[in-house]
């Protein structure tokens, strides 16, 4: 019999105790639940059935071919709560979108103006409303934070019915890209909280951050039903840096990996160069890490998946090649090649029928990001990749110009399905 070295058993015991919490958490992850009460009314137009988004009017599953839309022009910024201008820009924008074969907009401004919706009426394009929540919160479960966020959600819902087009709306997304530090901090502060039973949303074996989202989504569904007598689909939009797939490069501890399945569907920003994606195994057909991520994601949920953002920044250079590789500095031809690859990954992936839509990010460059100073929206900053994700660039006189053949590429991809 082999003699164990002195101290081995102590070390083994220590390792067991260290890994026990992770093992327990892994067990909990396997039993994460999220469901909507059977008594909760279904939406009027788009519903989830058998893991797909179904258009009740046409009685068939639908695939949304979309783009992110935040139509602020040079000199405009939403950082103080302003909306985009109520002018004729939307006639040009929606005409270009129709030429690209787009049938869906993922809208970021909370209060789009009347003239946008007037132009939307002239098309067959649907939209969803992203409701941004301050993602750097000290504690997502803090009552003051939840009350503050609820007031914003309520305003967005009210605006949809007073100014917007509820008959063209697919879903409300409650929150977008919560920051890792805030997620980990919230979870560490509330280890005793793991379940929630609201009037419509019921979840168990969840993280405290997920509970906060469940509370807000439950309240939103209830408010919409009581106030307007109907509801839409609901989700939370997350990103691969904080889960749900367990990867060594996540920015949160394994126990805090966020599974964005609270509500009707899974909404996730999935970038080709992002944490969690680049470390994925190869896909079954294209062998890309992107397809590998999509396939594993589809294997862990029975709900439809919506790729709410994917794109590349064409900023003149990549400002942080070591700490944020892939974030900026891409040539137009590489964007075209990447979009084609993403489309092939999606179309050939196992369980591709679970993917309900994709929104390429985004229609136009956003000069106002990242809001470093009050004049930020008046200049296109070379060193800020956030300002260069558009497939159209904007000149100082507010004219749109296509970035090479990127719009034409999207049209061909969308026309192929």
VOPAKOL-765619 format. One record per residue: residue number from 1; residue in one letter; x, y, z of N, C-alpha, C in turn. Coordinates in steps of 0.2 Angstrom, whole numbers. Atoms other than C-alpha are relative to their C-alpha. Example, Ala and Ser with C-alpha at 12.3 -4.5 7.8 and 13.67 -1.06 7.14 Angstrom:
<recs>
  resi  resn     nx     ny     nz    cax    cay    caz     cx     cy     cz
     1     A      4     -6      0     62    -22     39      4      6      0
     2     S     -4     -6     -1     68     -5     36     -4      5      3
</recs>
This chain:
<recs>
  resi  resn     nx     ny     nz    cax    cay    caz     cx     cy     cz
     1     X      4     -6      0      0      0      0      4      6      0
     2     X     -4     -6      1      7     17     -5     -2      4      6
     3     X      1     -4     -6     10     28     10     -1      7     -2
     4     X      1     -6      2      3     45      9      4      5      3
     5     X     -4     -5     -3     14     60     12     -3      4      6
     6     X      2     -4     -6     13     69     29     -4      6     -2
     7     X      4     -7      2      0     83     28     -5     -1     -5
     8     X      4      1      6     -9     75     13     -7      1      2
     9     X      7      1     -2    -25     71     22     -3      7      2
    10     X      2     -7     -2    -26     89     30     -1      4     -6
    11     X      1     -4      6    -23     97     13     -6     -3     -4
    12     X      5      3      4    -36     85      5     -7      3      4
    13     X      6     -3     -4    -49     90     19     -1      7     -1
    14     X      0     -7      2    -45    108     16     -3      2     -6
    15     X      2     -1      7    -48    107     -2     -7     -2     -1
    16     X      7      2      0    -64     98      1     -5      5      3
    17     X      4     -5     -4    -71    111     13      0      6     -5
    18     X      0     -6      5    -65    125      0     -5     -1     -6
    19     X      4      1      6    -74    117    -14     -8     -2      1
    20     X      7      2     -2    -90    111     -4     -5      6     -2
    21     X      5     -5      2    -99    128     -6     -1      1     -8
    22     X      1      0      7    -96    128    -25     -4     -6     -2
    23     X      4      6      2   -102    110    -26     -8      1      2
    24     X      7     -1     -2   -118    115    -16     -3      5     -5
    25     X      3     -5      5   -120    130    -28     -1     -3     -7
    26     X      1      3      6   -118    119    -43     -6     -4      0
    27     X      7      4     -1   -132    108    -36     -6      4      0
    28     X      6     -5      1   -143    123    -34     -1      3     -7
    29     X      1     -2      6   -139    129    -51     -4     -5     -4
    30     X      4      5      4   -146    113    -58     -8      0      2
    31     X      7      0     -3   -162    116    -48     -3      7     -1
    32     X      2     -7      1   -164    135    -53     -7     -1     -3
    33     X      6      0      3   -182    138    -57     -3      7     -1
    34     X      3     -6      2   -192    152    -65     -6     -1     -4
    35     X      6      2      4   -210    151    -70     -5      6      1
    36     X      6     -5      0   -225    162    -74     -6     -3      2
    37     X      6      3     -2   -241    158    -65     -5     -2     -6
    38     X      4      3      5   -253    148    -75     -6      5     -1
    39     X      6     -4      0   -267    161    -70      2      7     -3
    40     X     -2     -7      3   -257    176    -78     -2      0     -7
    41     X      2      0      8   -265    181    -95      6      0     -4
    42     X     -5      0      5   -255    178   -110      0      7     -4
    43     X      0     -6      4   -249    193   -121     -5     -1     -6
    44     X      5      0      5   -261    198   -135      2     -2     -7
    45     X     -2      1      7   -250    196   -151      6     -6      0
    46     X     -6      4      0   -233    187   -147      0     -4      7
    47     X      0      4     -5   -233    172   -135      5     -5      0
    48     X     -5      5      0   -221    159   -129     -4     -7      0
    49     X      3      7      0   -226    141   -133      5     -5     -3
    50     X     -4      6      2   -216    125   -134      7      3     -2
    51     X     -7     -2      0   -200    135   -132      1      5     -6
    52     X     -1     -5      6   -203    147   -147     -5      6      1
    53     X      5     -6      0   -211    164   -149     -5     -1     -6
    54     X      5      1      5   -227    162   -158     -4      7     -2
    55     X      4     -6      2   -236    176   -168     -7     -3      0
    56     X      6      2     -1   -254    173   -163     -4      2     -6
    57     X      4     -2      6   -261    183   -178      1     -4     -6
    58     X     -1      4      6   -252    172   -191      1     -7      2
    59     X      0      7     -2   -252    156   -180      6     -3     -2
    60     X     -6      4      2   -234    152   -183      6      3      4
    61     X     -6     -3     -3   -217    154   -175      3      6     -4
    62     X     -3     -6      4   -208    170   -179      8      1      2
    63     X     -7     -2     -1   -189    175   -181      1      7     -1
    64     X     -1     -8      1   -185    193   -178      7      1     -2
    65     X     -6     -2      3   -172    200   -189      1      8      1
    66     X      1     -7     -3   -167    216   -180      7      4      0
    67     X     -6     -5     -1   -155    230   -176     -2      4      6
    68     X      1     -4     -6   -152    240   -160     -1      7     -3
    69     X      2     -7      3   -159    258   -162      0      5      6
    70     X      0     -5     -5   -154    273   -152      2      7     -4
    71     X     -1     -5      5   -156    288   -164      1      7      2
    72     X     -2     -7     -2   -148    302   -155      5      3     -5
    73     X     -4     -3      5   -139    314   -168      5      4      4
    74     X     -5     -4     -3   -123    324   -165     -3      6      4
    75     X      3     -6     -4   -127    337   -151     -5     -2      5
    76     X      5      3     -4   -140    326   -143      3     -5      5
    77     X     -2      5     -5   -138    315   -127     -5     -2      5
    78     X      5      2     -5   -149    305   -116      2      0      7
    79     X     -3      1     -6   -138    307   -101     -4      4      6
    80     X      4     -4     -5   -149    320    -93     -8     -1     -1
    81     X      7      2      1   -165    311    -98     -4      2     -6
    82     X      3     -3      6   -168    319   -115     -2     -6     -4
    83     X      1      5      5   -176    309   -129      2      3     -7
    84     X     -2     -3      6   -171    310   -147     -5      5     -3
    85     X      4     -5      3   -178    324   -157     -6     -2     -4
    86     X      6      2      3   -196    324   -163      0      3     -7
    87     X     -1     -3      7   -192    327   -182      0     -5     -5
    88     X      1      4      6   -191    320   -199      6     -6     -1
    89     X     -6      5      1   -175    309   -196     -3     -7     -1
    90     X      2      7     -1   -186    293   -193     -3     -2     -7
    91     X      2      2      7   -193    294   -211      6     -3     -4
    92     X     -6      2      3   -175    292   -217      2     -7      3
    93     X     -3      6     -4   -170    279   -204     -4     -6     -2
    94     X      4      6      1   -185    267   -206      0     -2     -8
    95     X      0      2      7   -184    268   -225      7     -4     -1
    96     X     -6      4      1   -166    262   -224      0     -7      3
    97     X      1      7     -3   -171    248   -212     -4     -4     -4
    98     X      4      4      4   -184    242   -223      4     -3     -6
    99     X     -4      3      6   -172    241   -238      5     -5      3
   100     X     -4      5     -3   -161    230   -226     -4     -6      2
   101     X      4      6     -2   -175    218   -223     -1     -1      7
   102     X      0      1     -7   -176    222   -205     -8      0      2
   103     X      7      0     -2   -193    217   -196      0      1      8
   104     X      0      0     -7   -188    221   -178      6      6      2
   105     X     -4     -5     -3   -180    236   -168      1     -1      7
   106     X     -1      0     -7   -172    234   -151      1      7      2
   107     X      0     -7     -1   -176    252   -145      3      1      7
   108     X     -3     -2     -6   -165    260   -131     -3      6      3
   109     X      3     -6     -3   -172    277   -128     -7     -2      3
   110     X      6      2     -4   -186    276   -115     -6      3     -2
   111     X      6     -4      3   -198    289   -123      2      2     -7
   112     X      0     -2      7   -197    289   -141     -5      4     -2
   113     X      5     -5      1   -206    303   -149     -5     -2     -5
   114     X      6      1      4   -222    304   -159      2     -2     -7
   115     X     -2      0      7   -214    306   -176      3     -7     -1
   116     X     -2      7      1   -205    289   -174     -5     -5     -1
   117     X      6      5      0   -221    280   -170     -4      1     -7
   118     X      3     -2      6   -229    289   -185      3     -4     -6
   119     X     -3      4      6   -216    282   -197      0     -7      1
   120     X      0      7     -2   -216    265   -188     -7     -3     -3
   121     X      7      2      2   -235    264   -193      1     -1     -8
   122     X     -1      1      8   -229    265   -212      3     -6     -2
   123     X     -4      6      1   -219    249   -210     -3     -6      3
   124     X      2      6     -4   -221    231   -204      5     -2      5
   125     X     -6      1     -5   -207    233   -191     -3      0      7
   126     X      2      1     -7   -210    227   -173      6      3      4
   127     X     -5     -2     -5   -200    233   -158     -1     -2      7
   128     X      1      1     -8   -196    230   -140      4      6      3
   129     X     -2     -6     -3   -192    242   -127      5     -2      6
   130     X     -5      1     -5   -176    241   -117      0      5      5
   131     X      1     -5     -5   -178    249   -100      7     -1      4
   132     X     -7      0     -3   -160    253    -94     -1      2      8
   133     X     -1     -1     -7   -157    251    -75      7      2      2
   134     X     -7     -1     -2   -142    259    -67      3     -6      3
   135     X     -3      7     -1   -131    244    -67      6      0      5
   136     X     -5      0     -5   -118    250    -54     -2      1      7
   137     X      3     -1     -7   -129    250    -39      4     -3      5
   138     X     -3      3     -6   -122    247    -22     -3     -6      2
   139     X      4      6     -2   -136    234    -19     -6      0     -4
   140     X      6      0      4   -149    229    -31     -6     -2      4
   141     X      6      2     -4   -160    223    -17     -2      6      5
   142     X      2     -6     -4   -160    240     -8     -6      3     -2
   143     X      6     -2      1   -177    246     -6      0      7     -4
   144     X      0     -6      3   -173    264    -12      2     -1     -7
   145     X     -2      1      7   -164    257    -28     -6     -3     -3
   146     X      5      3      4   -179    246    -32     -6      5     -1
   147     X      6     -5      1   -192    260    -29      2      5     -6
   148     X     -3     -4      5   -181    271    -40     -1     -3     -7
   149     X      0      4      6   -180    258    -54     -7     -1     -2
   150     X      7      2      2   -199    254    -53     -3      7     -3
   151     X      3     -7      3   -203    273    -56      2      0     -7
   152     X     -2     -1      7   -193    272    -72     -4     -5     -4
   153     X      4      6      4   -201    255    -78     -7      2     -1
   154     X      7     -2      0   -218    262    -74     -1      6     -6
   155     X      1     -6      5   -215    278    -85      1     -3     -7
   156     X     -1      3      7   -209    267    -99     -6     -4     -2
   157     X      6      4      2   -224    256    -99     -6      5     -1
   158     X      6     -6      2   -236    272    -98      2      3     -6
   159     X     -2     -4      6   -226    280   -112     -2     -5     -6
   160     X      2      5      6   -229    264   -123     -8      1     -2
   161     X      7     -1      1   -248    266   -121     -2      7     -2
   162     X      2     -7      2   -249    285   -122      2      2     -6
   163     X     -4     -3      6   -237    288   -136      2     -6     -5
   164     X     -3      6      4   -230    271   -142     -6     -4     -3
   165     X      4      4      4   -238    257   -151      0     -7      3
   166     X      0      6     -4   -242    243   -139     -2     -6     -5
   167     X      2      6      5   -249    232   -154      6     -2     -4
   168     X     -7      1      3   -231    233   -161      5     -2      4
   169     X     -5      2     -5   -222    229   -145      1     -7      1
   170     X     -1      7     -1   -214    212   -143      1     -1      7
   171     X     -1      1     -7   -207    213   -126      3      6      4
   172     X     -4     -5     -5   -201    224   -111      6     -3      2
   173     X     -6      3     -3   -183    221   -106      2      4      7
   174     X     -2     -4     -7   -180    226    -87      7     -1      1
   175     X     -7     -1     -2   -162    231    -85      4     -3     -6
   176     X     -5      2      6   -147    228    -97      7      1      3
   177     X     -7      1     -2   -129    222    -93      1      3      7
   178     X     -2     -1     -7   -128    223    -74      7     -1      1
   179     X     -8      0     -1   -110    226    -68      2     -5      5
   180     X     -2      6     -4   -101    212    -61      1      2      8
   181     X     -2     -2     -7    -95    221    -45     -7      1      4
   182     X      6     -1     -3   -113    226    -41     -4     -7      1
   183     X      3      7     -1   -119    208    -44      3     -3      6
   184     X     -4      3     -5   -106    201    -33     -1      3      7
   185     X      1     -4     -6   -109    214    -19     -7     -2      2
   186     X      7      2     -2   -128    211    -19      0     -7      2
   187     X      1      7     -2   -126    193    -18      3     -2      7
   188     X     -4      1     -6   -113    193     -4     -4      3      6
   189     X      4     -3     -5   -125    205      6     -6     -4      2
   190     X      6      3     -1   -140    194      5      0     -8     -1
   191     X     -1      7      2   -135    176      6     -6     -4      2
   192     X      6      4     -3   -151    171     15     -6      0     -5
   193     X      5     -1      5   -162    176      0      1     -4     -6
   194     X     -1      4      6   -164    163    -14     -7     -2     -3
   195     X      7      2      3   -183    162    -18     -4      7      0
   196     X      5     -6      0   -197    174    -22     -7     -3     -4
   197     X      7      2      3   -216    171    -25     -4      6     -1
   198     X      5     -5      1   -225    185    -33     -6     -2     -3
   199     X      7      1      3   -242    187    -41      1     -4     -6
   200     X     -1      2      7   -235    182    -58      7     -4      0
   201     X     -6      3      1   -217    177    -56      2     -4      6
   202     X     -2      4     -6   -211    163    -45      7     -3     -2
   203     X     -7      3      1   -192    158    -43      3     -3      6
   204     X     -3      3     -6   -182    147    -32      7     -2     -2
   205     X     -8      1      0   -163    143    -29      3      5     -5
   206     X     -3     -6      3   -159    160    -36      5      4      4
   207     X     -4     -5     -4   -146    173    -32     -4      6      2
   208     X      4     -7     -2   -151    189    -23     -1      5     -6
   209     X      1     -5      5   -148    199    -39     -6     -3     -5
   210     X      6      3      4   -160    187    -49     -6      1      4
   211     X      6     -2     -3   -172    190    -35     -3      7     -1
   212     X      1     -7      1   -171    208    -37     -4      1     -7
   213     X      3      0      7   -175    206    -56     -7     -3      0
   214     X      6      4      0   -189    194    -52     -6      5      3
   215     X      4     -5     -4   -197    207    -40     -3      6     -5
   216     X      2     -6      4   -197    221    -53     -4     -3     -6
   217     X      4      3      6   -203    210    -68     -7     -2      3
   218     X      6      2     -3   -217    203    -57     -5      7      1
   219     X      3     -6     -1   -222    221    -52     -2      3     -7
   220     X      1     -3      7   -221    227    -71     -6     -4     -3
   221     X      5      3      3   -232    213    -77     -7      1      4
   222     X      6     -1     -4   -245    216    -63     -3      7     -2
   223     X      2     -7      1   -245    235    -66     -3      0     -7
   224     X      3     -1      7   -248    233    -85     -7     -4     -1
   225     X      7      4      1   -262    220    -83     -5      4      4
   226     X      5     -4     -4   -271    231    -69     -2      7     -4
   227     X      1     -6      2   -268    247    -78     -3      0     -8
   228     X      2      0      7   -271    243    -97     -3     -7     -2
   229     X      4      6      2   -279    226    -96      3     -5     -5
   230     X     -3      4      4   -266    217   -106      8      0      2
   231     X     -8      0     -1   -247    212   -105      3     -2     -6
   232     X     -5      2      5   -232    209   -116      4     -5      3
   233     X     -5      4     -2   -218    197   -115      5      4      4
   234     X     -5     -3     -4   -205    201   -102      7     -4      0
   235     X     -7      3     -1   -186    198   -100      4      5      4
   236     X     -6     -4     -2   -170    204    -92      6     -1     -5
   237     X     -5      1      4   -156    207   -104      7      0      4
   238     X     -7      1     -4   -139    201    -97      6      0     -6
   239     X     -5      0      5   -122    199   -105      5     -6      3
   240     X     -4      6     -1   -109    184   -106      5      1      6
   241     X     -5     -1     -5    -97    192    -94     -2     -2      7
   242     X      3      2     -7   -108    187    -79     -4     -6      0
   243     X      4      6      1   -115    171    -85     -5      0     -6
   244     X      1      5     -5   -125    161    -87      4     -6      0
   245     X     -4      6      1   -113    148    -94      7      1      4
   246     X     -6      0     -4    -99    144    -82      7      0     -4
   247     X     -6     -1      4    -82    150    -89      5      2      5
   248     X     -5     -2     -4    -65    153    -81      1      8      0
   249     X     -1     -7      1    -65    171    -88     -6      4      2
   250     X      5     -4     -2    -81    177    -80      2      5      5
   251     X     -2     -6     -4    -81    193    -70     -3     -1      7
   252     X      3      1     -7    -91    186    -55      2     -7      2
   253     X     -1      7     -2    -89    171    -44     -5     -5     -3
   254     X      5      5      3    -97    155    -50     -7      0      3
   255     X      6      0     -3   -110    157    -37     -5      5     -2
   256     X      4     -6      2   -116    173    -44     -1      1     -7
   257     X      2      0      7   -117    168    -62     -7      1     -1
   258     X      7     -2      1   -133    176    -68     -3     -4     -6
   259     X      4      3      5   -146    166    -78     -6      4     -2
   260     X      5     -5      1   -157    178    -87     -6     -3     -3
   261     X      6      3      3   -172    167    -89     -7      2      4
   262     X      6     -3     -4   -184    177    -77     -4      4     -4
   263     X      5     -3      5   -199    181    -87     -2     -5     -5
   264     X      2      4      6   -204    174   -104      5     -3     -4
   265     X     -5      2      4   -188    172   -113      7      2      2
   266     X     -7     -2     -1   -169    173   -112      3      5     -4
   267     X     -2     -5      4   -162    189   -118      8      1      2
   268     X     -7      0     -2   -143    190   -119      4      4     -6
   269     X     -5     -3      4   -130    201   -127      6     -4     -1
   270     X     -5      5      1   -118    189   -135      5      3     -6
   271     X     -5     -2      5   -102    197   -143      5     -5     -1
   272     X     -4      5      2    -90    187   -153      7      0      4
   273     X     -6     -1     -3    -75    194   -143     -1      0      8
   274     X      1     -1     -8    -83    194   -125      2     -6      4
   275     X     -1      5     -5    -79    185   -110     -6     -5      1
   276     X      5      6      0    -88    168   -108     -1     -3     -7
   277     X      1      2      7    -89    167   -127      7     -3     -3
   278     X     -6      2      3    -71    166   -132      3     -6      3
   279     X     -2      6     -3    -68    153   -120     -4     -6      0
   280     X      5      5      1    -82    142   -126      3     -6     -5
   281     X     -2      5      5    -79    125   -135     -2      1     -7
   282     X      3     -1      6    -81    124   -153     -7     -3     -2
   283     X      7      2      2    -98    123   -161      0     -7     -4
   284     X      0      6      3   -104    107   -169      1      0     -8
   285     X      0      0      7   -104    113   -187      6      5     -2
   286     X     -5     -5      2    -93    129   -189      6     -1      4
   287     X     -5      1     -5    -82    124   -175      2      7      3
   288     X     -2     -6     -3    -82    142   -169     -2      0      7
   289     X      2     -1     -7    -83    147   -151     -7      3      1
   290     X      7     -3      0    -98    158   -155     -5     -5      0
   291     X      5      5      1   -108    143   -161      0     -4      6
   292     X      0      4     -6   -102    133   -146     -3      3      6
   293     X      4     -3     -6   -109    146   -134     -7      0     -1
   294     X      7      0      1   -125    147   -143     -3     -7      1
   295     X      2      7      0   -127    128   -143      0     -2      8
   296     X      1      2     -7   -123    126   -124     -5      4      3
   297     X      5     -4     -3   -134    141   -120     -7     -3     -1
   298     X      7      3      1   -149    132   -129     -1     -6      4
   299     X      0      6     -3   -145    116   -120     -2      1      8
   300     X      1     -1     -7   -148    124   -103     -7      3      2
   301     X      6     -3     -1   -165    132   -105     -5     -2     -5
   302     X      5      2      4   -182    128   -112     -4      6     -3
   303     X      3     -6      2   -186    146   -115      3      3     -7
   304     X     -3     -3      6   -184    155   -132      6      5      2
   305     X     -6     -4     -1   -167    164   -134      0      6     -5
   306     X     -1     -6      5   -165    182   -141      7      3      1
   307     X     -7     -3      0   -148    188   -145     -1      8     -1
   308     X      2     -7     -1   -151    206   -140      5      5     -3
   309     X     -6     -4      3   -134    213   -146      5     -4     -2
   310     X     -6      2      2   -120    208   -156      3      4     -6
   311     X     -3     -5      4   -108    219   -166      7      1      1
   312     X     -7     -2      0    -91    226   -169      1      8      0
   313     X     -1     -7      0    -84    244   -166      5      1     -5
   314     X     -5     -2      6    -75    252   -181      4      6      2
   315     X     -4     -6     -2    -66    265   -170      7     -1     -3
   316     X     -7      0      4    -49    270   -178      5     -5      3
   317     X     -5      5     -3    -40    259   -165     -3     -3      6
   318     X      2      4     -6    -41    247   -151      3      3      6
   319     X     -3     -3     -5    -38    257   -135      3     -4      6
   320     X     -2      5     -6    -36    242   -123      1     -7     -3
   321     X     -1      6      3    -29    228   -133      2     -6      5
   322     X     -1      5     -5    -23    219   -117     -5     -2      5
   323     X      5      1     -5    -37    221   -105     -7     -1     -3
   324     X      6      1      4    -51    222   -118      1     -1     -7
   325     X     -1      2      7    -46    213   -134     -6     -1     -4
   326     X      6      0      4    -58    215   -148     -5      6      1
   327     X      4     -6     -1    -66    231   -141      3      6     -4
   328     X     -2     -6      4    -63    243   -155      5     -2     -5
   329     X     -5      1      5    -52    245   -170     -1     -5     -6
   330     X      2      5      5    -61    234   -183     -1      3     -7
   331     X      1     -2      6    -60    237   -201     -7     -2     -3
   332     X      7      2      2    -77    237   -211      0     -7     -3
   333     X      0      7      3    -72    221   -221      0     -5      6
   334     X      0      5     -6    -69    212   -204     -7      0      3
   335     X      7      0     -3    -87    218   -198     -4     -5     -5
   336     X      4      4      4    -94    210   -214      1     -7      0
   337     X     -1      7     -1    -85    194   -212     -2     -3      6
   338     X      3      2     -7    -90    193   -194     -7     -1      0
   339     X      7      1      0   -108    196   -197     -2     -6     -4
   340     X      1      6      4   -108    182   -211      1     -6      5
   341     X     -1      6     -4   -100    170   -199     -5     -1      6
   342     X      5      1     -5   -112    174   -185     -6     -2     -2
   343     X      7      3      3   -127    171   -196      1     -7     -2
   344     X      0      7      2   -120    155   -202      1     -4      7
   345     X      0      3     -7   -116    150   -183     -7     -1      2
   346     X      7      0     -3   -134    154   -179     -4     -5     -4
   347     X      4      4      4   -142    145   -194      2     -7      0
   348     X     -2      7      0   -132    129   -192      1     -3      7
   349     X     -1      2     -7   -132    128   -173     -5     -6      2
   350     X      5      5     -3   -140    113   -164     -5      4      4
   351     X      6     -3     -4   -157    118   -157     -1      7     -2
   352     X      1     -6      3   -157    133   -168     -7      3      1
   353     X      7     -2      0   -176    133   -167     -1      4      7
   354     X      1     -4     -6   -174    140   -149      2      7      0
   355     X     -2     -7      0   -167    156   -155     -5      4     -4
   356     X      6     -3      3   -181    168   -158      2      6     -4
   357     X     -2     -6      4   -171    183   -165      7      2      2
   358     X     -7     -3     -1   -155    193   -166     -1      7     -2
   359     X     -1     -7      2   -152    212   -166      7      2      0
   360     X     -7     -3      1   -136    218   -173      1      7      3
   361     X     -1     -6     -4   -129    232   -163      5      4     -4
   362     X      6     -3     -1   -132    245   -170     -1      4     -6
   363     X      1     -4      6   -140    256   -183      5      6     -2
   364     X     -5     -6      1   -129    272   -181      4      1      5
   365     X     -5     -2     -5   -114    278   -172     -4      4      5
   366     X      3     -4     -6   -118    286   -155      5      5      3
   367     X     -5     -5     -2   -108    302   -153      0      1      8
   368     X      1     -3     -7   -114    305   -135      3     -5      5
   369     X     -3      4     -5   -106    290   -127      8      2      1
   370     X      3      3     -6    -98    288   -115     -1      6      5
   371     X      2     -5     -4   -102    305   -108      5      3      5
   372     X     -5     -2     -5    -86    310   -101      0      8      2
   373     X      1     -7     -2    -90    329   -101     -6      3     -4
   374     X      6     -2      3   -105    340   -106      0      1     -8
   375     X     -1     -2      7    -98    343   -124      1     -7     -4
   376     X     -2      6      4    -95    324   -128     -5     -1     -6
   377     X      4      2      5   -110    323   -139      1      4     -7
   378     X     -1     -4      6   -103    336   -151      6     -2     -4
   379     X     -6      2      3    -88    326   -156      0     -8      0
   380     X     -1      7      0    -84    309   -162      7     -2      2
   381     X     -7      2     -3    -70    302   -151      3     -6     -3
   382     X     -4      5      3    -57    292   -159      2     -6      5
   383     X     -3      5     -5    -52    283   -142     -6     -3      3
   384     X      6      3     -4    -70    278   -137     -4     -5     -5
   385     X      4      5      4    -76    262   -146     -7      0      1
   386     X      7      0     -1    -93    264   -139     -4      4     -5
   387     X      3     -5      4    -96    278   -151      0     -2     -8
   388     X     -1      2      7    -92    267   -167     -3     -6     -2
   389     X      3      7      2   -104    252   -167     -5      0     -6
   390     X      5     -1      5   -115    259   -180      1     -3     -7
   391     X     -2      3      6   -117    251   -197     -1      6     -5
   392     X     -1     -6      4   -120    269   -203      3      5      5
   393     X     -3     -6     -4   -109    284   -198     -4      6     -1
   394     X      3     -6      0   -115    301   -195      5      6     -1
   395     X     -5     -6      2   -107    317   -202     -3      6      5
   396     X      2     -6     -5   -107    334   -192     -6      3     -2
   397     X      6     -3      2   -122    339   -203     -6     -4      1
   398     X      6      5     -2   -132    324   -196     -2     -4     -6
   399     X      1      4      6   -131    315   -213      2     -7      1
   400     X     -3      7      0   -130    296   -213      3     -3     -6
   401     X     -3      3      6   -118    287   -223      2     -8      2
   402     X     -2      7     -2   -116    268   -224      7     -2      0
   403     X     -7      2     -1   -100    260   -218      1     -6     -5
   404     X     -1      4      5    -95    252   -234     -6     -5     -2
   405     X      6      5      2   -106    236   -238     -3     -3      6
   406     X      3      4     -5   -111    232   -221     -7      0      0
   407     X      7      1      0   -129    237   -223     -2     -5     -6
   408     X      2      4      6   -130    228   -240      1     -8      3
   409     X     -2      7     -2   -122    212   -231     -6     -2      5
   410     X      6      2     -4   -136    213   -218     -6     -2     -4
   411     X      6      1      4   -149    214   -231      0     -7     -3
   412     X     -1      6      3   -142    199   -240     -1     -6      5
   413     X      1      5     -6   -142    189   -223     -7     -1      1
   414     X      7      0     -2   -159    194   -218     -5     -3     -6
   415     X      4      3      6   -166    190   -236      1     -7     -1
   416     X     -1      7      1   -159    173   -235     -4     -5      4
   417     X      4      4     -4   -171    167   -222     -8      2     -1
</recs>
